[in-house]
Amino acid sequence: MWPFTKKTEAIEKRSTGTGYTSQLMQARAAYIMGTDGLAELTGTVQGCVSLWEGGLSLADVDGTDMLTPFDLALIARALALRGEAVFAIRPDGLVPCSDWDLSTRFSVPTAYRVTIPDAGGGKTETLLASEVLHFRVGCEVSAPYTGVAPLRRARLTGGLLETLETALSEIYADAPLGSAVIPMPEQPDTDMTALARGFRGMRGRVLVRESVNVTAAGGPAPQTDLKPHDVTPDLSKAMTKETLDGAKAGIETVFGVLPGLSNPATTGPMVREAQRHLAQWVLQPIAVMIAREASLKLGGNISLDVMRPLQAFDTGGRARAFAAVVQTLALAKENGVDADAAMRLVDWSGTGD
């Protein structure tokens, strides 16, 4: 059609993010590698993730209005399952990113290409590092700019839990639980087939069959009659309960949850100690990391505290300690002792006013 049409340069199209091509590649990779990494579908992992979500979403945020409880819950879930979370900074708030890749200089991110999800399809944008909040946990020395999820750091335990729960689900779906085999001698195959059909759908009922061991012409009573044989598999010999409990405890420990929290015989003090352990040793360090990143990118002094909202401390012990401090301060004031100096001697960060 020359010269009526103008020749244009070919446009190179690429598929990134969560598009159709990416989904096909992920499905193909999952098929090649097998059913690996499915432990996050178990109730144990999702329970630990829910604790992370609830704990971080309740955090006290000082210094900014950008970190809403919804954003903190998204951050917690992404860190628990993916090991990192990326949010694009906008004037009206933070926008979560479903996929991203980045460029670094001296192991420090300098630019991001992020995919922002939308109901009608996501879009890709290129942003500088100062325009992005990037949170990550479990970083390796070889890639400090990439986070690693707790479940990926314990792949052996996660695979064990996945295998056990998959095997148990298949057993309860396919194994002949509660079934019994009744010997029926001197029966043709057609009668045996009809008899087998009669057992179908008869769970919980008593099946009465006529014995064939009685001799004809009024002979003596049989010494043995038909005795059913149970075919329910004995799972106790495989130690499935002990192995499953051990795998669950290992996964909970990886997420910072004390295994005693899910023990049916646990008590109130154990529940409170498990909550304190999770808040103090897992959630609060993550909150400090989030506050550090937000302070650098959003400006100002931003702090997050999960200890006070979760009441992750001994309330009675703190009340007694406060009463003792007040009494000591009163005695120091009466005796003319400098209260600030006394507080510094016991490594107390407050003042004596």
C-alpha positions as CSV (number, residue, x, y, z in Angstrom):
1,M,0.0,0.0,0.0
2,W,3.0,2.3,-0.3
3,P,3.0,5.4,-0.4
4,F,-0.3,5.6,1.4
5,T,0.9,4.0,4.6
6,K,3.8,5.2,6.6
7,K,6.2,2.6,7.9
8,T,6.4,2.5,11.6
9,E,8.9,0.9,13.9
10,A,8.0,-2.4,15.4
11,I,6.9,-2.1,19.0
12,E,8.4,-4.7,21.3
13,K,5.9,-6.1,23.8
14,R,6.9,-7.7,27.0
15,S,4.8,-9.3,29.7
16,T,5.8,-8.7,33.3
17,G,4.1,-8.9,36.6
18,T,1.1,-11.0,37.1
19,G,0.0,-11.2,33.4
20,Y,-1.2,-14.3,31.5
21,T,2.3,-15.2,30.3
22,S,3.7,-14.9,33.9
23,Q,0.9,-17.2,35.2
24,L,1.6,-19.8,32.6
25,M,5.3,-19.8,33.4
26,Q,4.6,-20.1,37.1
27,A,2.2,-23.0,36.5
28,R,4.8,-24.7,34.3
29,A,7.5,-24.2,36.9
30,A,5.3,-25.6,39.6
31,Y,4.5,-28.7,37.4
32,I,8.3,-29.3,36.8
33,M,9.3,-28.8,40.5
34,G,6.3,-30.8,41.9
35,T,4.1,-29.9,44.8
36,D,6.7,-27.9,46.7
37,G,6.0,-24.9,48.9
38,L,2.4,-25.7,49.6
39,A,2.9,-25.7,53.4
40,E,1.6,-22.1,53.4
41,L,-1.8,-23.6,52.7
42,T,-1.9,-25.4,56.0
43,G,-3.9,-24.1,59.0
44,T,-0.7,-23.9,61.1
45,V,1.0,-21.5,58.8
46,Q,-2.1,-19.4,58.2
47,G,-2.6,-19.2,62.0
48,C,0.9,-17.8,62.5
49,V,0.3,-15.4,59.6
50,S,-2.9,-14.2,61.2
51,L,-1.0,-13.5,64.5
52,W,1.5,-11.4,62.5
53,E,-1.3,-9.5,60.8
54,G,-3.2,-8.8,64.0
55,G,-0.2,-7.8,65.9
56,L,1.2,-5.4,63.4
57,S,-2.2,-3.9,62.5
58,L,-2.6,-2.9,66.2
59,A,0.7,-1.1,66.4
60,D,0.9,2.5,67.7
61,V,2.2,4.7,64.8
62,D,3.7,8.1,65.8
63,G,5.0,10.6,63.3
64,T,2.9,9.8,60.2
65,D,-0.6,9.0,59.0
66,M,0.5,7.0,56.0
67,L,0.9,3.7,57.8
68,T,-2.8,2.7,58.3
69,P,-3.8,-0.5,60.1
70,F,-4.8,-1.9,56.7
71,D,-1.4,-1.2,55.3
72,L,0.3,-2.7,58.3
73,A,-1.8,-5.9,57.9
74,L,-0.8,-6.1,54.2
75,I,2.9,-5.6,55.2
76,A,2.7,-8.4,57.9
77,R,1.1,-10.9,55.5
78,A,3.6,-10.2,52.7
79,L,6.5,-10.4,55.1
80,A,5.2,-13.7,56.5
81,L,4.5,-15.4,53.2
82,R,6.9,-13.7,50.8
83,G,9.6,-12.2,53.0
84,E,9.3,-8.7,51.6
85,A,6.8,-6.0,50.7
86,V,6.9,-3.0,48.4
87,F,4.6,0.0,48.6
88,A,4.6,3.0,46.2
89,I,4.4,6.3,48.0
90,R,1.6,8.5,46.8
91,P,0.5,11.9,48.2
92,D,-2.8,10.4,49.4
93,G,-1.3,7.2,50.9
94,L,0.6,4.0,50.2
95,V,-0.2,1.8,47.2
96,P,0.8,-1.9,47.5
97,C,2.7,-3.5,44.7
98,S,2.1,-7.1,43.6
99,D,5.3,-7.6,41.7
100,W,8.6,-5.7,41.2
101,D,12.2,-5.9,40.1
102,L,14.9,-3.5,41.1
103,S,18.4,-2.3,40.3
104,T,21.0,-1.8,42.9
105,R,24.3,0.0,43.5
106,F,26.6,-1.3,46.2
107,S,23.7,-3.6,47.3
108,V,21.5,-0.6,47.9
109,P,18.3,-0.4,45.7
110,T,18.3,2.6,43.4
111,A,15.3,2.1,41.1
112,Y,12.2,-0.1,41.0
113,R,9.9,-1.3,38.2
114,V,6.7,-2.2,40.1
115,T,3.4,-3.6,39.1
116,I,0.4,-1.9,40.8
117,P,-2.7,-4.2,40.9
118,D,-6.1,-3.0,39.7
119,A,-9.4,-4.7,39.2
120,G,-9.2,-4.3,35.4
121,G,-5.6,-5.3,35.2
122,G,-2.4,-4.0,36.7
123,K,0.0,-1.5,35.3
124,T,3.8,-1.1,35.5
125,E,5.6,1.9,36.6
126,T,9.3,2.8,37.1
127,L,10.1,4.6,40.4
128,L,13.1,5.7,42.2
129,A,14.1,4.2,45.5
130,S,13.0,7.3,47.4
131,E,9.5,6.8,46.0
132,V,9.2,3.3,47.3
133,L,8.9,1.7,50.7
134,H,10.7,-1.7,50.7
135,F,10.4,-3.9,53.7
136,R,12.2,-7.2,54.0
137,V,13.1,-9.8,56.5
138,G,15.5,-12.8,56.6
139,C,17.9,-11.3,54.1
140,E,21.0,-13.2,53.0
141,V,24.4,-11.8,52.7
142,S,24.5,-12.6,49.0
143,A,21.3,-10.6,48.4
144,P,20.6,-8.1,51.1
145,Y,18.1,-6.4,49.0
146,T,15.8,-9.5,48.8
147,G,13.8,-10.8,51.7
148,V,13.3,-14.5,52.5
149,A,10.0,-15.7,54.1
150,P,10.2,-17.8,57.3
151,L,8.7,-20.8,55.6
152,R,11.4,-20.7,52.9
153,R,14.1,-20.6,55.5
154,A,12.8,-23.9,56.9
155,R,12.0,-25.7,53.7
156,L,12.6,-29.1,55.2
157,T,10.1,-28.7,58.0
158,G,7.6,-27.0,55.7
159,G,7.9,-29.9,53.2
160,L,7.4,-32.4,56.0
161,L,4.2,-30.6,57.2
162,E,3.0,-30.5,53.6
163,T,3.6,-34.1,53.0
164,L,2.0,-35.2,56.3
165,E,-1.2,-33.2,55.8
166,T,-1.4,-34.2,52.2
167,A,-1.0,-37.9,53.1
168,L,-3.5,-37.7,55.9
169,S,-6.1,-35.9,53.7
170,E,-5.7,-38.6,51.0
171,I,-6.0,-41.4,53.6
172,Y,-9.2,-40.0,55.0
173,A,-10.5,-39.5,51.5
174,D,-9.6,-42.9,50.0
175,A,-8.8,-45.3,52.8
176,P,-11.5,-47.9,53.8
177,L,-12.0,-46.3,57.3
178,G,-14.6,-48.3,59.3
179,S,-14.9,-50.9,56.6
180,A,-14.9,-54.6,57.2
181,V,-14.6,-57.7,55.1
182,I,-17.0,-60.6,55.8
183,P,-16.1,-64.0,54.5
184,M,-18.8,-65.6,52.4
185,P,-17.7,-69.1,51.4
186,E,-19.4,-71.3,48.8
187,Q,-20.9,-68.3,46.8
188,P,-20.6,-67.8,43.1
189,D,-19.0,-64.6,41.8
190,T,-22.3,-63.1,40.7
191,D,-23.7,-63.4,44.3
192,M,-20.5,-62.0,45.7
193,T,-20.7,-59.0,43.4
194,A,-24.3,-58.4,44.3
195,L,-23.4,-58.7,48.0
196,A,-20.6,-56.2,47.6
197,R,-23.1,-53.7,46.1
198,G,-25.3,-54.2,49.1
199,F,-22.6,-52.9,51.4
200,R,-22.3,-49.6,49.6
201,G,-23.8,-46.7,51.5
202,M,-24.4,-48.8,54.6
203,R,-22.2,-46.9,57.0
204,G,-23.2,-47.1,60.6
205,R,-25.8,-49.9,60.0
206,V,-25.8,-53.5,61.1
207,L,-25.6,-55.9,58.2
208,V,-27.1,-59.3,58.9
209,R,-26.2,-62.1,56.5
210,E,-27.2,-65.7,56.7
211,S,-24.5,-68.1,57.7
212,V,-23.5,-71.0,55.4
213,N,-21.7,-73.0,57.9
214,V,-24.8,-74.8,59.1
215,T,-25.0,-78.4,57.8
216,A,-28.1,-79.6,56.0
217,A,-30.7,-82.0,57.3
218,G,-30.7,-80.6,60.8
219,G,-27.1,-81.2,61.6
220,P,-25.2,-79.8,64.7
221,A,-24.7,-76.1,65.2
222,P,-21.5,-74.7,63.7
223,Q,-18.5,-74.2,65.9
224,T,-17.5,-71.0,64.2
225,D,-19.6,-68.4,62.3
226,L,-18.8,-65.6,60.0
227,K,-16.3,-63.2,61.6
228,P,-15.8,-59.8,60.0
229,H,-12.2,-58.5,59.6
230,D,-11.6,-54.8,60.0
231,V,-9.6,-53.2,57.1
232,T,-9.1,-49.8,58.7
233,P,-5.4,-48.9,58.5
234,D,-3.6,-48.6,61.8
235,L,-1.9,-45.1,61.5
236,S,-0.5,-45.3,65.1
237,K,2.3,-47.5,63.9
238,A,3.5,-44.8,61.5
239,M,3.6,-42.3,64.4
240,T,1.6,-39.8,62.3
241,K,0.4,-37.9,65.4
242,E,3.8,-37.4,66.9
243,T,5.4,-36.5,63.5
244,L,2.6,-34.1,62.7
245,D,2.8,-32.4,66.1
246,G,6.6,-32.0,65.7
247,A,6.2,-30.5,62.2
248,K,3.6,-28.0,63.5
249,A,5.8,-27.1,66.4
250,G,8.7,-26.5,64.1
251,I,6.7,-24.2,61.8
252,E,5.3,-22.2,64.7
253,T,8.8,-21.8,66.1
254,V,10.0,-20.4,62.8
255,F,7.3,-17.8,62.9
256,G,8.1,-16.9,66.5
257,V,5.1,-18.5,68.0
258,L,5.7,-20.7,71.0
259,P,4.3,-24.2,70.3
260,G,2.6,-24.3,73.7
261,L,0.1,-21.7,72.4
262,S,-1.6,-24.4,70.2
263,N,-1.5,-27.1,72.9
264,P,-5.0,-28.2,73.9
265,A,-3.9,-28.3,77.6
266,T,-2.4,-24.8,77.6
267,T,-3.2,-22.4,80.4
268,G,-3.7,-18.6,80.6
269,P,-0.1,-17.8,81.8
270,M,1.3,-19.9,78.9
271,V,-1.0,-18.0,76.4
272,R,0.3,-14.6,77.8
273,E,3.9,-15.7,77.6
274,A,3.4,-16.8,74.0
275,Q,1.9,-13.5,73.2
276,R,4.8,-11.6,74.9
277,H,7.4,-13.8,73.1
278,L,5.8,-13.1,69.7
279,A,5.5,-9.4,70.3
280,Q,8.9,-8.8,71.8
281,W,11.1,-11.0,69.7
282,V,9.4,-11.0,66.3
283,L,6.8,-8.2,65.8
284,Q,8.7,-5.4,67.6
285,P,11.9,-5.8,65.6
286,I,9.9,-5.8,62.4
287,A,8.1,-2.7,63.6
288,V,11.4,-1.0,64.2
289,M,12.5,-2.0,60.7
290,I,9.3,-0.6,59.3
291,A,9.7,2.7,61.2
292,R,13.3,3.0,60.1
293,E,12.4,2.6,56.4
294,A,9.4,5.0,56.8
295,S,11.5,7.6,58.5
296,L,14.0,7.6,55.7
297,K,11.5,7.8,52.8
298,L,8.6,9.7,54.4
299,G,10.6,12.1,56.5
300,G,10.4,12.9,60.1
301,N,10.9,10.7,63.2
302,I,8.4,7.8,62.9
303,S,8.1,5.1,65.5
304,L,6.0,1.9,65.8
305,D,5.2,0.2,69.1
306,V,3.4,-3.2,69.3
307,M,4.1,-3.8,73.0
308,R,1.6,-1.4,74.5
309,P,-1.4,-2.3,72.2
310,L,-0.9,-6.0,72.6
311,Q,-0.3,-5.6,76.4
312,A,2.7,-7.8,75.9
313,F,4.0,-7.4,79.4
314,D,3.2,-8.6,83.0
315,T,0.6,-6.1,84.1
316,G,0.8,-7.1,87.7
317,G,4.5,-7.0,87.8
318,R,4.6,-3.7,86.0
319,A,2.1,-2.2,88.6
320,R,4.2,-3.5,91.5
321,A,7.4,-2.1,89.9
322,F,5.7,1.3,89.3
323,A,4.6,1.4,93.0
324,A,8.1,0.6,94.1
325,V,9.5,3.3,91.8
326,V,7.1,5.9,93.2
327,Q,7.9,5.0,96.7
328,T,11.6,5.1,96.1
329,L,11.3,8.6,94.4
330,A,9.4,9.9,97.4
331,L,12.1,8.6,99.8
332,A,14.8,10.1,97.5
333,K,13.1,13.5,97.5
334,E,12.7,13.4,101.3
335,N,16.4,12.6,101.8
336,G,17.6,15.2,99.2
337,V,18.9,12.6,96.7
338,D,18.9,13.6,93.1
339,A,16.2,11.5,91.5
340,D,17.7,11.7,88.0
341,A,21.0,10.4,89.1
342,A,19.4,7.6,91.0
343,M,17.4,6.6,87.9
344,R,20.6,6.6,85.8
345,L,22.2,4.3,88.3
346,V,19.6,1.6,87.7
347,D,19.6,2.2,83.9
348,W,16.1,3.9,83.9
349,S,15.5,6.1,80.9
350,G,12.8,8.2,82.4
351,T,13.1,11.3,84.6
352,G,12.3,11.7,88.2
353,D,9.9,14.6,87.8
